[in-house]
Amino acid sequence: MICARCDQPILSDEGYDTVINHGGSGAKPTQYVHKRYCQAPPRQSYLSRRLGR
C-alpha cells in the first residue's frame, strides 16, 4: 500500500487509516494514510526557469 499523503510505502509493521473519498461521481477509491502524521512531498507549482520561447 502507498500512503496518499506522503507517497511512501506503508510497511507491514506500521499503522494506517483508511480514507474514502466521498467527492465526485463514479467509484469511490479507498486511500490509505499513515497513522503517524507524515509530510506531503514538495510540489513545484511554477517553472523554475524560462523555457526560452
Secondary structure as the mmCIF struct_conf table of DSSP 4:
data_model
#
loop_
_struct_conf.conf_type_id
_struct_conf.id
_struct_conf.beg_label_comp_id
_struct_conf.beg_label_asym_id
_struct_conf.beg_label_seq_id
_struct_conf.end_label_comp_id
_struct_conf.end_label_asym_id
_struct_conf.end_label_seq_id
STRN STRN1 ILE A 2 CYS A 3
TURN_TY1_P TURN_TY1_P1 ALA A 4 CYS A 6
STRN STRN2 PRO A 9 PRO A 9
TURN_TY1_P TURN_TY1_P2 SER A 12 ASP A 13
BEND BEND1 GLU A 14 GLU A 14
STRN STRN3 TYR A 16 ILE A 20
BEND BEND2 GLY A 24 GLY A 26
STRN STRN4 THR A 30 HIS A 34
BEND BEND3 LYS A 35 ARG A 36
HELX_LH_PP_P HELX_LH_PP_P1 GLN A 39 PRO A 42
BEND BEND4 TYR A 46 TYR A 46
BEND BEND5 SER A 48 ARG A 49
#
